[in-house]
Amino acid sequence: MFRVILFLSSLCMLAGCATYKLGIPEGPPFRSIFIPAVVNKTFSPQMQTLLSASLRENFASGKPISLADSRNAADASLEITITQYQRRMASAQINDTGKPASFYLAMTARGTLINNRTGEIYFKDRNFEQRIQSFGSDQLVERERQNLYLLARNLSREIHQGVTTTW
């Protein structure tokens, strides 16, 4: 009886370990991706170009996924829509509390990742958000323009990580 129980318990343990894989988790189930032009639903028209270019840069230089030129040549497609861009006062000038000394710049985008071969949706309408603070009390407009690139780069890195990591 003891041998039967030992045999059955050993069999259960082996069955539980049969699908275990040693090492780092595998990456996403695709090797190439197509990124159509980013759709922008905000009042900041330059964000579309900045985010599109930054996303392509990240995927072109990043691994393990290569960037494809068309939807037909890619295993997956990533559709990104910028849904919100905000500029809020972060701090006021010392001598005039009505004038800002710095702003918070925030951008939110929604992404959908689709398998081009099967039509399977890996994720739909996933939110990605980044926020930075822009300083320069007397040149806030110029500083905001300069920081838009940084905001787009940070958001594209977050999106790249969300696509390339195991979900």
TIVO-2410 file (N, C-alpha, C; in nm, 3 decimals):
# residues 167
REC num residu      c1      c2      c3 atome chaine
REC   1      M   0.082  -0.119   0.000     N      A
REC   1      M   0.000   0.000   0.000    CA      A
REC   1      M   0.087   0.127   0.000     C      A
REC   2      F   0.194   0.120   0.080     N      A
REC   2      F   0.284   0.234   0.088    CA      A
REC   2      F   0.346   0.265  -0.048     C      A
REC   3      R   0.383   0.161  -0.123     N      A
REC   3      R   0.443   0.178  -0.255    CA      A
REC   3      R   0.344   0.240  -0.353     C      A
REC   4      V   0.219   0.203  -0.344     N      A
REC   4      V   0.116   0.258  -0.433    CA      A
REC   4      V   0.098   0.408  -0.406     C      A
REC   5      I   0.090   0.446  -0.280     N      A
REC   5      I   0.074   0.586  -0.243    CA      A
REC   5      I   0.197   0.666  -0.286     C      A
REC   6      L   0.316   0.611  -0.266     N      A
REC   6      L   0.438   0.677  -0.307    CA      A
REC   6      L   0.443   0.694  -0.459     C      A
REC   7      F   0.402   0.592  -0.532     N      A
REC   7      F   0.399   0.598  -0.677    CA      A
REC   7      F   0.300   0.704  -0.726     C      A
REC   8      L   0.180   0.707  -0.668     N      A
REC   8      L   0.078   0.804  -0.709    CA      A
REC   8      L   0.119   0.947  -0.676     C      A
REC   9      S   0.178   0.967  -0.560     N      A
REC   9      S   0.222   1.103  -0.526    CA      A
REC   9      S   0.337   1.147  -0.615     C      A
REC  10      S   0.428   1.056  -0.650     N      A
REC  10      S   0.537   1.090  -0.742    CA      A
REC  10      S   0.482   1.123  -0.880     C      A
REC  11      L   0.383   1.050  -0.923     N      A
REC  11      L   0.321   1.074  -1.053    CA      A
REC  11      L   0.254   1.211  -1.056     C      A
REC  12      C   0.187   1.249  -0.948     N      A
REC  12      C   0.122   1.381  -0.940    CA      A
REC  12      C   0.225   1.493  -0.945     C      A
REC  13      M   0.337   1.476  -0.876     N      A
REC  13      M   0.440   1.580  -0.875    CA      A
REC  13      M   0.503   1.594  -1.014     C      A
REC  14      L   0.528   1.484  -1.081     N      A
REC  14      L   0.585   1.490  -1.214    CA      A
REC  14      L   0.489   1.555  -1.313     C      A
REC  15      A   0.362   1.527  -1.299     N      A
REC  15      A   0.262   1.585  -1.389    CA      A
REC  15      A   0.255   1.736  -1.369     C      A
REC  16      G   0.267   1.781  -1.245     N      A
REC  16      G   0.264   1.924  -1.217    CA      A
REC  16      G   0.385   1.998  -1.272     C      A
REC  17      C   0.497   1.931  -1.281     N      A
REC  17      C   0.620   1.994  -1.328    CA      A
REC  17      C   0.641   1.976  -1.479     C      A
REC  18      A   0.553   1.908  -1.545     N      A
REC  18      A   0.572   1.875  -1.687    CA      A
REC  18      A   0.575   1.998  -1.776     C      A
REC  19      T   0.500   2.102  -1.742     N      A
REC  19      T   0.495   2.221  -1.827    CA      A
REC  19      T   0.585   2.333  -1.779     C      A
REC  20      Y   0.660   2.311  -1.673     N      A
REC  20      Y   0.749   2.415  -1.621    CA      A
REC  20      Y   0.868   2.434  -1.714     C      A
REC  21      K   0.903   2.559  -1.739     N      A
REC  21      K   1.018   2.589  -1.824    CA      A
REC  21      K   1.120   2.664  -1.741     C      A
REC  22      L   1.244   2.622  -1.749     N      A
REC  22      L   1.351   2.688  -1.678    CA      A
REC  22      L   1.389   2.817  -1.749     C      A
REC  23      G   1.442   2.912  -1.674     N      A
REC  23      G   1.496   3.034  -1.733    CA      A
REC  23      G   1.397   3.148  -1.735     C      A
REC  24      I   1.434   3.249  -1.812     N      A
REC  24      I   1.354   3.371  -1.823    CA      A
REC  24      I   1.227   3.340  -1.902     C      A
REC  25      P   1.113   3.400  -1.864     N      A
REC  25      P   0.989   3.378  -1.940    CA      A
REC  25      P   1.006   3.419  -2.085     C      A
REC  26      E   0.936   3.349  -2.170     N      A
REC  26      E   0.942   3.379  -2.313    CA      A
REC  26      E   0.882   3.516  -2.340     C      A
REC  27      G   0.922   3.573  -2.452     N      A
REC  27      G   0.870   3.702  -2.493    CA      A
REC  27      G   0.732   3.685  -2.555     C      A
REC  28      P   0.688   3.786  -2.624     N      A
REC  28      P   0.557   3.781  -2.688    CA      A
REC  28      P   0.550   3.674  -2.797     C      A
REC  29      P   0.430   3.631  -2.832     N      A
REC  29      P   0.415   3.523  -2.930    CA      A
REC  29      P   0.427   3.567  -3.076     C      A
REC  30      F   0.496   3.677  -3.103     N      A
REC  30      F   0.515   3.724  -3.240    CA      A
REC  30      F   0.656   3.782  -3.252     C      A
REC  31      R   0.706   3.789  -3.373     N      A
REC  31      R   0.843   3.835  -3.395    CA      A
REC  31      R   0.852   3.966  -3.474     C      A
REC  32      S   0.744   4.006  -3.539     N      A
REC  32      S   0.746   4.132  -3.613    CA      A
REC  32      S   0.616   4.208  -3.587     C      A
REC  33      I   0.625   4.340  -3.596     N      A
REC  33      I   0.510   4.424  -3.564    CA      A
REC  33      I   0.500   4.539  -3.664     C      A
REC  34      F   0.377   4.576  -3.697     N      A
REC  34      F   0.349   4.691  -3.781    CA      A
REC  34      F   0.281   4.795  -3.695     C      A
REC  35      I   0.328   4.920  -3.706     N      A
REC  35      I   0.269   5.029  -3.628    CA      A
REC  35      I   0.216   5.133  -3.726     C      A
REC  36      P   0.084   5.136  -3.748     N      A
REC  36      P   0.029   5.240  -3.835    CA      A
REC  36      P   0.042   5.377  -3.768     C      A
REC  37      A   0.015   5.483  -3.842     N      A
REC  37      A   0.025   5.618  -3.787    CA      A
REC  37      A  -0.061   5.630  -3.662     C      A
REC  38      V  -0.006   5.696  -3.563     N      A
REC  38      V  -0.078   5.718  -3.437    CA      A
REC  38      V  -0.195   5.812  -3.465     C      A
REC  39      V  -0.309   5.781  -3.405     N      A
REC  39      V  -0.428   5.866  -3.416    CA      A
REC  39      V  -0.427   5.962  -3.298     C      A
REC  40      N  -0.453   6.089  -3.324     N      A
REC  40      N  -0.449   6.191  -3.221    CA      A
REC  40      N  -0.587   6.252  -3.201     C      A
REC  41      K  -0.641   6.242  -3.081     N      A
REC  41      K  -0.771   6.300  -3.051    CA      A
REC  41      K  -0.758   6.414  -2.949     C      A
REC  42      T  -0.644   6.483  -2.954     N      A
REC  42      T  -0.621   6.594  -2.862    CA      A
REC  42      T  -0.600   6.723  -2.940     C      A
REC  43      F  -0.586   6.833  -2.866     N      A
REC  43      F  -0.565   6.962  -2.929    CA      A
REC  43      F  -0.419   6.988  -2.965     C      A
REC  44      S  -0.330   6.895  -2.936     N      A
REC  44      S  -0.187   6.912  -2.962    CA      A
REC  44      S  -0.147   6.832  -3.086     C      A
REC  45      P  -0.153   6.894  -3.205     N      A
REC  45      P  -0.131   6.818  -3.329    CA      A
REC  45      P   0.009   6.760  -3.345     C      A
REC  46      Q   0.110   6.822  -3.287     N      A
REC  46      Q   0.246   6.771  -3.304    CA      A
REC  46      Q   0.269   6.640  -3.230     C      A
REC  47      M   0.185   6.606  -3.134     N      A
REC  47      M   0.205   6.483  -3.056    CA      A
REC  47      M   0.195   6.358  -3.142     C      A
REC  48      Q   0.110   6.360  -3.242     N      A
REC  48      Q   0.093   6.245  -3.330    CA      A
REC  48      Q   0.225   6.210  -3.398     C      A
REC  49      T   0.292   6.308  -3.454     N      A
REC  49      T   0.418   6.286  -3.524    CA      A
REC  49      T   0.528   6.244  -3.427     C      A
REC  50      L   0.536   6.312  -3.313     N      A
REC  50      L   0.640   6.281  -3.216    CA      A
REC  50      L   0.627   6.139  -3.162     C      A
REC  51      L   0.504   6.099  -3.126     N      A
REC  51      L   0.484   5.965  -3.070    CA      A
REC  51      L   0.504   5.857  -3.177     C      A
REC  52      S   0.457   5.880  -3.298     N      A
REC  52      S   0.477   5.783  -3.406    CA      A
REC  52      S   0.625   5.759  -3.431     C      A
REC  53      A   0.702   5.866  -3.442     N      A
REC  53      A   0.845   5.853  -3.468    CA      A
REC  53      A   0.917   5.784  -3.352     C      A
REC  54      S   0.882   5.821  -3.231     N      A
REC  54      S   0.947   5.762  -3.114    CA      A
REC  54      S   0.913   5.614  -3.099     C      A
REC  55      L   0.790   5.577  -3.127     N      A
REC  55      L   0.751   5.435  -3.123    CA      A
REC  55      L   0.831   5.354  -3.224     C      A
REC  56      R   0.840   5.405  -3.345     N      A
REC  56      R   0.915   5.333  -3.449    CA      A
REC  56      R   1.062   5.320  -3.412     C      A
REC  57      E   1.118   5.425  -3.353     N      A
REC  57      E   1.257   5.419  -3.306    CA      A
REC  57      E   1.275   5.309  -3.203     C      A
REC  58      N   1.186   5.304  -3.105     N      A
REC  58      N   1.197   5.203  -3.000    CA      A
REC  58      N   1.187   5.062  -3.054     C      A
REC  59      F   1.093   5.038  -3.144     N      A
REC  59      F   1.076   4.902  -3.197    CA      A
REC  59      F   1.185   4.868  -3.299     C      A
REC  60      A   1.238   4.968  -3.370     N      A
REC  60      A   1.344   4.941  -3.467    CA      A
REC  60      A   1.474   4.904  -3.396     C      A
REC  61      S   1.500   4.965  -3.282     N      A
REC  61      S   1.625   4.938  -3.211    CA      A
REC  61      S   1.609   4.836  -3.099     C      A
REC  62      G   1.487   4.808  -3.062     N      A
REC  62      G   1.465   4.715  -2.951    CA      A
REC  62      G   1.456   4.571  -2.996     C      A
REC  63      K   1.468   4.484  -2.900     N      A
REC  63      K   1.454   4.341  -2.926    CA      A
REC  63      K   1.345   4.290  -2.836     C      A
REC  64      P   1.284   4.181  -2.858     N      A
REC  64      P   1.305   4.076  -2.957    CA      A
REC  64      P   1.216   4.091  -3.080     C      A
REC  65      I   1.150   4.204  -3.097     N      A
REC  65      I   1.052   4.222  -3.204    CA      A
REC  65      I   1.110   4.316  -3.310     C      A
REC  66      S   1.093   4.279  -3.437     N      A
REC  66      S   1.140   4.365  -3.545    CA      A
REC  66      S   1.022   4.446  -3.600     C      A
REC  67      L   1.053   4.561  -3.657     N      A
REC  67      L   0.953   4.651  -3.711    CA      A
REC  67      L   0.930   4.617  -3.859     C      A
REC  68      A   0.804   4.597  -3.896     N      A
REC  68      A   0.769   4.563  -4.035    CA      A
REC  68      A   0.716   4.687  -4.107     C      A
REC  69      D   0.728   4.685  -4.240     N      A
REC  69      D   0.686   4.799  -4.321    CA      A
REC  69      D   0.537   4.800  -4.354     C      A
REC  70      S   0.472   4.685  -4.344     N      A
REC  70      S   0.329   4.679  -4.377    CA      A
REC  70      S   0.260   4.578  -4.287     C      A
REC  71      R   0.129   4.589  -4.283     N      A
REC  71      R   0.048   4.498  -4.201    CA      A
REC  71      R   0.062   4.354  -4.250     C      A
REC  72      N   0.071   4.335  -4.380     N      A
REC  72      N   0.083   4.200  -4.437    CA      A
REC  72      N   0.216   4.133  -4.405     C      A
REC  73      A   0.320   4.214  -4.387     N      A
REC  73      A   0.453   4.159  -4.359    CA      A
REC  73      A   0.477   4.134  -4.210     C      A
REC  74      A   0.383   4.176  -4.126     N      A
REC  74      A   0.403   4.166  -3.981    CA      A
REC  74      A   0.317   4.057  -3.920     C      A
REC  75      D   0.366   4.004  -3.808     N      A
REC  75      D   0.289   3.905  -3.731    CA      A
REC  75      D   0.180   3.972  -3.650     C      A
REC  76      A   0.204   4.098  -3.606     N      A
REC  76      A   0.108   4.169  -3.521    CA      A
REC  76      A   0.103   4.316  -3.560     C      A
REC  77      S  -0.003   4.383  -3.520     N      A
REC  77      S  -0.018   4.527  -3.543    CA      A
REC  77      S  -0.051   4.595  -3.411     C      A
REC  78      L   0.008   4.712  -3.392     N      A
REC  78      L  -0.015   4.791  -3.272    CA      A
REC  78      L  -0.080   4.922  -3.312     C      A
REC  79      E  -0.204   4.941  -3.271     N      A
REC  79      E  -0.278   5.063  -3.302    CA      A
REC  79      E  -0.283   5.150  -3.178     C      A
REC  80      I  -0.234   5.273  -3.191     N      A
REC  80      I  -0.224   5.365  -3.078    CA      A
REC  80      I  -0.308   5.490  -3.107     C      A
REC  81      T  -0.385   5.532  -3.008     N      A
REC  81      T  -0.464   5.654  -3.015    CA      A
REC  81      T  -0.430   5.741  -2.895     C      A
REC  82      I  -0.387   5.863  -2.921     N      A
REC  82      I  -0.364   5.958  -2.811    CA      A
REC  82      I  -0.501   6.011  -2.770     C      A
REC  83      T  -0.539   5.986  -2.647     N      A
REC  83      T  -0.673   6.022  -2.602    CA      A
REC  83      T  -0.677   6.148  -2.518     C      A
REC  84      Q  -0.563   6.183  -2.458     N      A
REC  84      Q  -0.566   6.299  -2.369    CA      A
REC  84      Q  -0.428   6.363  -2.359     C      A
REC  85      Y  -0.427   6.494  -2.363     N      A
REC  85      Y  -0.306   6.572  -2.338    CA      A
REC  85      Y  -0.345   6.684  -2.243     C      A
REC  86      Q  -0.274   6.695  -2.133     N      A
REC  86      Q  -0.309   6.796  -2.033    CA      A
REC  86      Q  -0.188   6.879  -1.996     C      A
REC  87      R  -0.215   7.004  -1.969     N      A
REC  87      R  -0.114   7.095  -1.916    CA      A
REC  87      R  -0.179   7.161  -1.794     C      A
REC  88      R  -0.121   7.135  -1.679     N      A
REC  88      R  -0.175   7.190  -1.555    CA      A
REC  88      R  -0.065   7.262  -1.479     C      A
REC  89      M  -0.102   7.371  -1.414     N      A
REC  89      M  -0.004   7.446  -1.336    CA      A
REC  89      M   0.046   7.362  -1.219     C      A
REC  90      A   0.176   7.352  -1.207     N      A
REC  90      A   0.236   7.277  -1.097    CA      A
REC  90      A   0.279   7.368  -0.984     C      A
REC  91      S   0.334   7.484  -1.020     N      A
REC  91      S   0.375   7.580  -0.919    CA      A
REC  91      S   0.358   7.721  -0.973     C      A
REC  92      A   0.339   7.816  -0.881     N      A
REC  92      A   0.320   7.956  -0.918    CA      A
REC  92      A   0.447   8.035  -0.891     C      A
REC  93      Q   0.457   8.147  -0.958     N      A
REC  93      Q   0.570   8.236  -0.933    CA      A
REC  93      Q   0.557   8.295  -0.793     C      A
REC  94      I   0.669   8.327  -0.733     N      A
REC  94      I   0.671   8.376  -0.595    CA      A
REC  94      I   0.597   8.509  -0.581     C      A
REC  95      N   0.620   8.602  -0.675     N      A
REC  95      N   0.561   8.734  -0.662    CA      A
REC  95      N   0.424   8.749  -0.726     C      A
REC  96      D   0.377   8.649  -0.802     N      A
REC  96      D   0.245   8.655  -0.865    CA      A
REC  96      D   0.188   8.514  -0.873     C      A
REC  97      T   0.097   8.482  -0.781     N      A
REC  97      T   0.043   8.345  -0.775    CA      A
REC  97      T  -0.048   8.311  -0.892     C      A
REC  98      G  -0.081   8.408  -0.974     N      A
REC  98      G  -0.162   8.380  -1.093    CA      A
REC  98      G  -0.080   8.337  -1.212     C      A
REC  99      K   0.051   8.357  -1.204     N      A
REC  99      K   0.140   8.318  -1.314    CA      A
REC  99      K   0.211   8.188  -1.279     C      A
REC 100      P   0.210   8.094  -1.370     N      A
REC 100      P   0.277   7.966  -1.341    CA      A
REC 100      P   0.428   7.975  -1.352     C      A
REC 101      A   0.495   7.901  -1.266     N      A
REC 101      A   0.641   7.885  -1.275    CA      A
REC 101      A   0.675   7.752  -1.341     C      A
REC 102      S   0.582   7.658  -1.332     N      A
REC 102      S   0.601   7.528  -1.397    CA      A
REC 102      S   0.466   7.462  -1.424     C      A
REC 103      F   0.467   7.371  -1.518     N      A
REC 103      F   0.347   7.296  -1.556    CA      A
REC 103      F   0.372   7.147  -1.542     C      A
REC 104      Y   0.265   7.073  -1.518     N      A
REC 104      Y   0.267   6.928  -1.537    CA      A
REC 104      Y   0.214   6.903  -1.677     C      A
REC 105      L   0.286   6.827  -1.754     N      A
REC 105      L   0.241   6.785  -1.886    CA      A
REC 105      L   0.210   6.636  -1.877     C      A
REC 106      A   0.092   6.597  -1.920     N      A
REC 106      A   0.051   6.456  -1.912    CA      A
REC 106      A  -0.010   6.414  -2.044     C      A
REC 107      M   0.020   6.293  -2.084     N      A
REC 107      M  -0.037   6.238  -2.206    CA      A
REC 107      M  -0.083   6.095  -2.179     C      A
REC 108      T  -0.201   6.065  -2.229     N      A
REC 108      T  -0.259   5.931  -2.217    CA      A
REC 108      T  -0.286   5.878  -2.357     C      A
REC 109      A  -0.252   5.753  -2.379     N      A
REC 109      A  -0.278   5.688  -2.507    CA      A
REC 109      A  -0.343   5.553  -2.481     C      A
REC 110      R  -0.419   5.508  -2.577     N      A
REC 110      R  -0.487   5.378  -2.570    CA      A
REC 110      R  -0.430   5.292  -2.682     C      A
REC 111      G  -0.398   5.168  -2.649     N      A
REC 111      G  -0.338   5.079  -2.749    CA      A
REC 111      G  -0.411   4.949  -2.764     C      A
REC 112      T  -0.412   4.898  -2.886     N      A
REC 112      T  -0.469   4.768  -2.918    CA      A
REC 112      T  -0.366   4.689  -2.998     C      A
REC 113      L  -0.339   4.567  -2.954     N      A
REC 113      L  -0.241   4.480  -3.018    CA      A
REC 113      L  -0.314   4.361  -3.077     C      A
REC 114      I  -0.297   4.341  -3.209     N      A
REC 114      I  -0.374   4.239  -3.282    CA      A
REC 114      I  -0.279   4.145  -3.355     C      A
REC 115      N  -0.310   4.015  -3.351     N      A
REC 115      N  -0.237   3.915  -3.428    CA      A
REC 115      N  -0.289   3.923  -3.572     C      A
REC 116      N  -0.201   3.957  -3.666     N      A
REC 116      N  -0.242   3.972  -3.807    CA      A
REC 116      N  -0.275   3.840  -3.874     C      A
REC 117      R  -0.222   3.732  -3.824     N      A
REC 117      R  -0.243   3.600  -3.888    CA      A
REC 117      R  -0.378   3.539  -3.848     C      A
REC 118      T  -0.414   3.553  -3.720     N      A
REC 118      T  -0.536   3.486  -3.670    CA      A
REC 118      T  -0.648   3.583  -3.636     C      A
REC 119      G  -0.616   3.711  -3.622     N      A
REC 119      G  -0.717   3.808  -3.581    CA      A
REC 119      G  -0.736   3.815  -3.429     C      A
REC 120      E  -0.659   3.734  -3.356     N      A
REC 120      E  -0.668   3.734  -3.210    CA      A
REC 120      E  -0.624   3.870  -3.155     C      A
REC 121      I  -0.696   3.918  -3.056     N      A
REC 121      I  -0.661   4.045  -2.993    CA      A
REC 121      I  -0.583   4.013  -2.866     C      A
REC 122      Y  -0.456   4.055  -2.862     N      A
REC 122      Y  -0.373   4.031  -2.744    CA      A
REC 122      Y  -0.415   4.122  -2.629     C      A
REC 123      F  -0.435   4.250  -2.659     N      A
REC 123      F  -0.497   4.341  -2.563    CA      A
REC 123      F  -0.569   4.450  -2.640     C      A
REC 124      K  -0.675   4.503  -2.579     N      A
REC 124      K  -0.758   4.603  -2.644    CA      A
REC 124      K  -0.777   4.722  -2.551     C      A
REC 125      D  -0.758   4.839  -2.605     N      A
REC 125      D  -0.778   4.965  -2.533    CA      A
REC 125      D  -0.701   4.972  -2.402     C      A
REC 126      R  -0.580   4.921  -2.402     N      A
REC 126      R  -0.495   4.931  -2.282    CA      A
REC 126      R  -0.446   5.075  -2.270     C      A
REC 127      N  -0.457   5.131  -2.150     N      A
REC 127      N  -0.413   5.268  -2.127    CA      A
REC 127      N  -0.264   5.274  -2.094     C      A
REC 128      F  -0.199   5.374  -2.151     N      A
REC 128      F  -0.060   5.406  -2.122    CA      A
REC 128      F  -0.057   5.555  -2.087     C      A
REC 129      E   0.015   5.590  -1.982     N      A
REC 129      E   0.016   5.730  -1.940    CA      A
REC 129      E   0.154   5.771  -1.891     C      A
REC 130      Q   0.191   5.893  -1.925     N      A
REC 130      Q   0.316   5.952  -1.877    CA      A
REC 130      Q   0.290   6.096  -1.836     C      A
REC 131      R   0.371   6.142  -1.740     N      A
REC 131      R   0.358   6.279  -1.691    CA      A
REC 131      R   0.497   6.332  -1.657     C      A
REC 132      I   0.525   6.456  -1.696     N      A
REC 132      I   0.651   6.521  -1.662    CA      A
REC 132      I   0.621   6.663  -1.616     C      A
REC 133      Q   0.718   6.726  -1.552     N      A
REC 133      Q   0.704   6.864  -1.509    CA      A
REC 133      Q   0.792   6.951  -1.596     C      A
REC 134      S   0.736   7.061  -1.645     N      A
REC 134      S   0.805   7.152  -1.733    CA      A
REC 134      S   0.832   7.283  -1.658     C      A
REC 135      F   0.959   7.321  -1.647     N      A
REC 135      F   0.999   7.442  -1.576    CA      A
REC 135      F   1.038   7.551  -1.675     C      A
REC 136      G   1.051   7.674  -1.626     N      A
REC 136      G   1.096   7.785  -1.708    CA      A
REC 136      G   0.998   7.899  -1.706     C      A
REC 137      S   0.984   7.966  -1.594     N      A
REC 137      S   0.877   8.060  -1.568    CA      A
REC 137      S   0.856   8.164  -1.677     C      A
REC 138      D   0.961   8.220  -1.734     N      A
REC 138      D   0.942   8.323  -1.835    CA      A
REC 138      D   0.936   8.268  -1.977     C      A
REC 139      Q   0.964   8.139  -1.995     N      A
REC 139      Q   0.962   8.077  -2.128    CA      A
REC 139      Q   0.882   7.948  -2.127     C      A
REC 140      L   0.766   7.949  -2.064     N      A
REC 140      L   0.689   7.825  -2.049    CA      A
REC 140      L   0.644   7.765  -2.182     C      A
REC 141      V   0.607   7.849  -2.277     N      A
REC 141      V   0.561   7.797  -2.406    CA      A
REC 141      V   0.675   7.724  -2.478     C      A
REC 142      E   0.792   7.786  -2.476     N      A
REC 142      E   0.908   7.723  -2.540    CA      A
REC 142      E   0.949   7.595  -2.466     C      A
REC 143      R   0.948   7.598  -2.335     N      A
REC 143      R   0.983   7.481  -2.254    CA      A
REC 143      R   0.881   7.368  -2.277     C      A
REC 144      E   0.755   7.403  -2.289     N      A
REC 144      E   0.654   7.300  -2.315    CA      A
REC 144      E   0.681   7.234  -2.449     C      A
REC 145      R   0.710   7.313  -2.550     N      A
REC 145      R   0.738   7.259  -2.684    CA      A
REC 145      R   0.858   7.164  -2.679     C      A
REC 146      Q   0.961   7.203  -2.607     N      A
REC 146      Q   1.079   7.119  -2.595    CA      A
REC 146      Q   1.051   6.990  -2.517     C      A
REC 147      N   0.965   6.999  -2.417     N      A
REC 147      N   0.936   6.882  -2.333    CA      A
REC 147      N   0.835   6.786  -2.397     C      A
REC 148      L   0.768   6.828  -2.502     N      A
REC 148      L   0.677   6.737  -2.571    CA      A
REC 148      L   0.753   6.616  -2.627     C      A
REC 149      Y   0.874   6.640  -2.677     N      A
REC 149      Y   0.956   6.530  -2.727    CA      A
REC 149      Y   0.987   6.432  -2.614     C      A
REC 150      L   1.025   6.483  -2.499     N      A
REC 150      L   1.055   6.398  -2.384    CA      A
REC 150      L   0.932   6.320  -2.339     C      A
REC 151      L   0.818   6.385  -2.338     N      A
REC 151      L   0.693   6.319  -2.300    CA      A
REC 151      L   0.659   6.207  -2.399     C      A
REC 152      A   0.673   6.234  -2.528     N      A
REC 152      A   0.646   6.131  -2.630    CA      A
REC 152      A   0.745   6.015  -2.618     C      A
REC 153      R   0.871   6.045  -2.592     N      A
REC 153      R   0.972   5.940  -2.577    CA      A
REC 153      R   0.943   5.851  -2.456     C      A
REC 154      N   0.906   5.912  -2.344     N      A
REC 154      N   0.872   5.835  -2.225    CA      A
REC 154      N   0.749   5.747  -2.247     C      A
REC 155      L   0.649   5.802  -2.315     N      A
REC 155      L   0.528   5.725  -2.343    CA      A
REC 155      L   0.557   5.610  -2.439     C      A
REC 156      S   0.640   5.634  -2.539     N      A
REC 156      S   0.672   5.527  -2.634    CA      A
REC 156      S   0.751   5.415  -2.566     C      A
REC 157      R   0.836   5.449  -2.471     N      A
REC 157      R   0.908   5.346  -2.395    CA      A
REC 157      R   0.811   5.262  -2.313     C      A
REC 158      E   0.715   5.327  -2.252     N      A
REC 158      E   0.615   5.252  -2.174    CA      A
REC 158      E   0.534   5.158  -2.264     C      A
REC 159      I   0.496   5.207  -2.381     N      A
REC 159      I   0.420   5.124  -2.475    CA      A
REC 159      I   0.507   5.008  -2.524     C      A
REC 160      H   0.632   5.035  -2.557     N      A
REC 160      H   0.725   4.930  -2.602    CA      A
REC 160      H   0.738   4.823  -2.495     C      A
REC 161      Q   0.755   4.864  -2.371     N      A
REC 161      Q   0.767   4.767  -2.262    CA      A
REC 161      Q   0.637   4.688  -2.244     C      A
REC 162      G   0.523   4.755  -2.258     N      A
REC 162      G   0.395   4.685  -2.246    CA      A
REC 162      G   0.373   4.581  -2.355     C      A
REC 163      V   0.430   4.603  -2.472     N      A
REC 163      V   0.414   4.509  -2.583    CA      A
REC 163      V   0.517   4.396  -2.575     C      A
REC 164      T   0.640   4.426  -2.537     N      A
REC 164      T   0.745   4.326  -2.544    CA      A
REC 164      T   0.758   4.239  -2.420     C      A
REC 165      T   0.704   4.280  -2.308     N      A
REC 165      T   0.711   4.198  -2.189    CA      A
REC 165      T   0.600   4.095  -2.189     C      A
REC 166      T   0.618   3.992  -2.111     N      A
REC 166      T   0.516   3.888  -2.103    CA      A
REC 166      T   0.395   3.941  -2.029     C      A
REC 167      W   0.277   3.926  -2.089     N      A
REC 167      W   0.156   3.977  -2.027    CA      A
REC 167      W   0.067   3.863  -1.995     C      A
***
